[in-house]
Amino acid sequence: MIKPKVGEEGVYDIGIFNPIASSLPRDEGADFVFYINNLINLNSLLNDFINAVSLFEIIEIQEYNFIKEIDKLNTISKNKICGTIDGWKNIAARDAGMTVFGIREIISYLQSYLHKVPYLNSVAKSDELDRALVEFDNKFNNAKLLRNAIGHRCEITFSPKEIMRHTVDNRIIIPHIDKRVYRLTFKKMNLSLEISKDNHINLAEIINLVYSSYPNIVHLLPPISVPKRD
């Protein structure tokens, strides 16, 4: 398998921050490295979400090709392929849900630990960092609950009592895919996440807002491109 290499065009190199880290007092330098790693991880997690969207697109092409040939298949083969396609979609959706929560956790970490890195704290636009978290919670208000639901999805049907803990209006929605939306009920809440270009854009705009909070290093951070909305 071909893997990108640091130094090749289009491959980001975190080593660009080494001169800054080396110039700081020892303890602050160590905190700076961890802080920068988390800033850059926002870009990595955004790419994970983009990959989940891309995976859905690939699966939908396979699904389209399958539908064209469905009359040629026996019932067993047809049902096996249907199950596989649905399984692939659920894998992509669950990963997307965990990824979205991870982005929120990093933004929260960046808020909490900014004071430990005076080099950044002295010029950081903390109001923009706060606004990024507000924007995130407006767009993905149940990110933590969805993460927990994904992590504990098998426990929902352990018993009638457990099922009742997760019903909404005496109805439970088992995790499933509705077009591009992952849906389920958990702790008496209807939860959903759309694995879509729109949410890719929402996350990219939020991360760009986070990056703009650090005027003295923003030019060194990975570039975040924001596609145009359809």
N, C-alpha and C positions, 0 to 999 in steps of 0.2 A: 504494500500500500504506500502511495506517495504522500508524504507529510510535508507541510510548509516548514521552512527553516528560517531561523532568525537571521536577518541580513538580506533575505530575498525581498524583492519589491512587494509591498502590500502586507508584509509580516511585521507586526508590532513588536518592539523590543523594550521591555521594562527597564533594561539596563540604562536607558536614557536618564533615569533618576539617580544613578550612582554618584555622580559628582555632588548633587545636593545632599544626599544622605551622608556622604563622607565629610562634608563641611560642617555638619551639625554636631553639637555635643553628643557624647556616646548614647546616653539614654534616649534623648530626643531622636537621634538618628535611627535607633531601633524602632521606636514608635512610628516614625515617619515611614519606614519601610512597610510595616504592617498596614498602616493607613492607606498608603498608595496601592498596596496589593488589593485592598478591598475596593478602592475606587475603580481599579482596572477590572476587577471581577464583575462590576456592573455591566461592562461591555461584554464580558464572556457570557453572563447570564442572558443578556439581550440576544446574543447569537444563538443561545440554546432555544429561546422562544421562537426566533426566526426559523431555526431548523425544524421545530415542531410544526410550524405553519407549512414549511416546504414539504415535510413528510406527509401532511394531510393532502397536499396537492398531488404528490406522487401516488398516494393511495387512491385518490379520486380518479386518476388516469387509469390505474389498474382496475378499479371498480367499473369504469365506463367500458373498458375492453372486455371485462367479464360479462357485463350485461349484454353486449353484442353477441356473445357466444353462448349465452345461457341455455338456449334451446337445444344445443348439441350435448349438454351434460346430463348425466343421470342424477337422481335426487341426492344420493350420497355425496357425489362430487360437488354438486351445487351448494349443499348445506355446509360442506367443509370449507369451501372458498368463502362463503358468506361469513362464517365464523372467523376465519382468518382476517378478512378485511376489517370486520368490526373490532377484532382484537388489536390490530395494528393502530386503528384510530384511538382506541382507549389508551394504549401505551403512550402515544404522542400527547394525548390530552392530560394524562396524569403527570407526565414530565413537565408539561407547560404549567400546570397548577403549582407544582413544587417550585418551579423556576420563578414564577411571579412572586410567591411568598419570599423566596430568597432575596429578590431585589428589594423588597420592603425592609427586610432584616438588615441589609447592608446600609440602606439610607439611614435607618434608625441608629445603627452603629456609628456612622459618620457624624451624626449629630452629637452623640454621647461622648465620643472620644476626641473631638476636635480640640478641646482644651489641652490635650496631652502633646499636641504638636504646635508649639508657638510659631514656627515658621509659616504654617498655614493659617493658624488661628488669628494672627495679627492682621491679616488682610482679607480673610474669608468673608463672604457675604452670607452670614448665617440666616438672614431673612429669606434668601433664595433657597437655601437648604431646607428651611422650615416649609416654604411654599411647595417644594417638590414632594414632601411627605403628605401635605394636604392634598395636592393634586393626585398623588397615588391613591390615597384613601377614598377620594371621590370617584375614581375610575375603577378601583379594585377593592371595594369596601369589605369584602369577606375573604380576603386573601389567607388570613391565618386559619379561619374556620375551614376553608376549602382544603388547605394543606393537611389539617387534622383529619378531615373526612377521607382524603385520599390515603393517608397513612393508616387509618383504622377502618377502611371500608369493609373488611371481612368480618368485623365484630358487630356490624349493624344487625345481622340476622342470626346472632347467637341464640336468641330466645325471644318469645313473644314480648317479654318485658323490655328487652333491648330494642326491639323494633318500635315499640311505643315511644321510647325516648327520642326517636328520630322522625316521627310522623308529623305531617303538617295537615291539619283538618282531617285527622284519622287516615291519612294516606301517606304511603312511603314511596319515594322514587329511588329505585335502585340505580346506581351509577350507569349511565349510558350516554351515547352520542346522538344528538339531534342535529343533523346536518354538520355544522362546524362548532356546535355548542355542547360542552360537557355538562350534564345535569345530574343532580342528586339531592336528596334531603338528608340533613344531618343536624342533630340537636334542635329539631323543630324549626329548621330554616330551609328554605328553598335556595340551593346554591347553583351557580352556573359560571362557566368561563367560556368565552368565545375564542377559539384558536384562529385568529384572523389577522389580516393585514391592518385593520383598524387598531387592534390592540398592540400589534407590533409598533405602530406609529405612536400610540399613547405611551408605551414604555420608552421609546426612543426620545420623545419630547421630555419626559420626566427625567431621564438620565442626562440629557443635555442641560436641563435646568440645574441638576446636581453639579455637573462639571463646571458650569459657569459660575458656581459659588466660589471657585478657587482661581482668582484672576492671575496669580503668580505662577501657576502650573498648567492652566487649562490648555495651553498650546502644546504641552507635552503629553497630554492624555490621548487615548485612542479616539480618532474622529468617529462621531456618531452620525450616520446619514439618516435623514428622516424622509421616507417616501411621501409622495403627494397622495392625498386621499382621493379615492375614486369619486 
